Amino acid sequence: MLESSSSSVKASWLNLNPKIHYGEYRDQRDGQIYKTVNIGNQIWFAENLNYATDASDSATGHLEFGKYYNWAAADTVCPAEWHLPTFDEWKTLAIAVGSFDSAGKYLKSLTGWESSGNGNDQYGFSIVPAGYFNDGGVVKMGEVAAFWSSTETNDKSKAFPWYFFYNSHSATGSSSVNKQLGFSVRCIKD
């Protein structure tokens, strides 16, 4: 059983590593509680953001996996004192857990990934295979986790995401993609 100051357990908490001691943050905008984790010199949400924006720039998510946001929403959706991580902050995370080649192994959740692609979640980051939102629906659920970074390209219609795949233990800082795709958001402490 997960310890919590809250009386109920969120569906997303079922993906957390029960051996990790998590912090908690209450989002004052809607009262949701998020588990947090310290890795290296960074403090991250240990689960995907699930805040409903007023605009049509976030797609309905999965209770267990959080919501999907286009880049414009992702860049502003984290609560006060938190922000969407830069491309370099994602790199710092990968290096803090060993390397780009092994980051997925140590950051992916213990369950849920296709073809035994689970991680060992050694640091409690609990990346879930949420897939992403494209052309009106969620694709690649079970196979990939796609996260926005706040780093744009010279082509202002694109930004740099980070990916984790079921068939790899690496973290992939990708070439740029269209900002209209719906990716997951992990907030990092200012």
C-alpha positions in Angstrom: 0.0 0.0 0.0 1.3 3.4 -0.9 1.6 5.9 1.9 -0.1 9.2 1.4 -1.6 12.0 3.4 -4.5 11.8 1.1 -7.4 9.4 1.9 -7.5 7.9 -1.6 -4.9 6.4 -4.0 -4.8 7.9 -7.5 -4.7 5.5 -10.4 -1.3 6.9 -11.4 0.2 6.0 -8.0 -0.2 2.3 -8.8 2.7 2.7 -11.2 5.1 4.1 -8.6 7.9 2.0 -7.1 6.7 0.9 -3.6 10.4 0.9 -2.4 10.8 4.7 -3.0 10.0 7.4 -0.4 8.2 10.1 -2.4 7.5 13.7 -1.5 4.1 15.3 -2.3 3.0 18.5 -4.0 -0.6 19.7 -3.9 -1.6 21.7 -7.0 -3.5 24.6 -5.7 -5.3 25.1 -9.0 -7.4 21.9 -8.7 -6.3 20.2 -5.5 -4.6 17.2 -7.1 -1.7 15.7 -5.2 1.4 14.7 -7.2 4.2 12.5 -5.9 7.7 14.1 -6.3 11.2 12.6 -6.4 14.7 14.0 -6.0 17.2 12.8 -8.6 20.7 14.3 -8.5 20.2 18.1 -7.9 16.7 18.1 -9.5 13.2 17.6 -8.0 10.7 16.2 -10.5 7.0 15.1 -10.5 7.1 11.3 -10.3 4.0 11.1 -12.4 2.7 12.8 -15.6 0.8 16.0 -15.2 -3.0 15.6 -15.2 -4.2 19.3 -15.1 -7.2 20.2 -17.3 -6.6 23.4 -19.2 -9.5 25.6 -20.3 -8.3 25.6 -23.9 -8.5 22.9 -26.5 -4.8 22.4 -26.4 -4.9 19.5 -24.0 -6.4 16.1 -24.9 -8.3 14.0 -22.5 -5.9 11.7 -20.9 -5.9 8.3 -19.2 -6.4 8.3 -15.4 -3.2 6.3 -15.0 -1.1 8.2 -17.6 -2.1 11.8 -17.2 -3.2 14.3 -20.0 -1.6 15.0 -23.3 -0.7 18.6 -24.2 0.4 20.3 -27.3 3.6 22.3 -26.9 2.0 25.7 -26.3 -0.1 24.3 -23.4 2.9 22.2 -22.1 5.1 25.3 -21.9 2.7 27.1 -19.5 0.8 24.3 -17.7 3.1 23.4 -14.8 2.0 25.0 -11.5 3.7 27.9 -9.8 7.3 27.2 -8.7 7.5 24.4 -11.3 8.2 24.5 -15.0 8.4 22.4 -18.2 12.0 21.1 -18.3 14.4 22.3 -20.9 16.1 19.8 -23.3 19.3 20.2 -21.1 17.4 19.5 -17.9 16.3 16.2 -19.4 19.9 15.5 -20.4 21.0 16.2 -16.8 18.4 13.7 -15.6 19.8 11.0 -17.9 23.3 11.7 -16.8 22.3 11.6 -13.1 21.1 8.0 -13.5 24.1 6.8 -15.4 23.9 7.6 -19.1 21.6 8.1 -22.1 22.1 4.4 -23.0 20.7 3.1 -19.6 18.4 5.9 -18.5 15.3 4.1 -19.7 16.2 1.0 -17.6 16.4 3.1 -14.4 13.5 5.5 -15.1 10.8 3.4 -16.7 8.0 1.9 -14.5 8.1 -1.7 -13.2 5.0 -2.7 -15.3 2.9 -1.8 -18.3 5.5 -1.8 -21.1 5.0 -4.1 -24.1 7.2 -7.2 -24.7 8.8 -7.1 -21.2 10.1 -3.6 -21.9 9.7 -2.6 -18.2 12.4 -0.8 -16.3 13.6 -1.3 -12.8 12.5 2.2 -11.7 15.5 2.5 -9.4 15.0 6.2 -8.9 11.2 6.3 -8.6 10.7 8.3 -11.8 8.1 5.8 -12.9 7.8 6.6 -16.7 4.7 4.9 -18.0 4.1 4.0 -21.6 1.4 6.6 -22.3 2.0 6.9 -26.0 1.1 10.2 -27.5 -1.9 12.0 -29.0 -1.9 12.4 -32.8 -4.7 13.0 -35.4 -7.5 12.7 -32.8 -6.4 9.7 -30.9 -3.8 8.1 -28.7 -1.1 6.0 -30.5 1.7 3.8 -29.4 0.3 3.3 -25.8 2.3 0.5 -24.2 5.2 1.2 -26.5 6.5 4.7 -26.0 6.5 7.6 -23.5 6.9 11.0 -25.2 7.6 14.1 -23.2 7.9 17.8 -24.2 10.9 19.9 -23.4 10.6 23.7 -23.4 13.4 24.0 -26.0 12.2 25.2 -29.4 14.0 24.8 -32.7 14.8 27.6 -35.1 11.6 26.6 -36.9 9.1 28.0 -34.4 6.5 25.3 -35.3 8.8 22.6 -33.8 10.3 21.7 -30.4 12.6 19.0 -29.0 10.9 16.1 -27.1 12.4 13.2 -25.1 11.3 9.6 -25.8 11.5 6.3 -24.0 10.7 3.1 -25.9 9.6 -0.4 -24.9 12.4 -2.1 -26.9 15.2 0.1 -25.5 16.8 1.0 -22.2 18.0 4.3 -23.6 16.6 7.8 -23.3 16.3 9.5 -26.7 16.5 13.3 -27.1 14.9 13.5 -30.4 15.1 15.6 -33.4 12.4 18.2 -33.5 8.7 17.4 -33.9 5.6 19.5 -34.7 4.3 21.4 -31.6 0.7 20.3 -32.3 1.3 16.7 -31.2 0.0 15.8 -27.7 2.8 14.6 -25.4 3.0 14.0 -21.7 4.4 16.6 -19.3 6.7 16.1 -16.3 7.2 19.2 -14.3 10.5 20.1 -12.6 11.0 22.4 -9.6 12.2 25.9 -10.3 
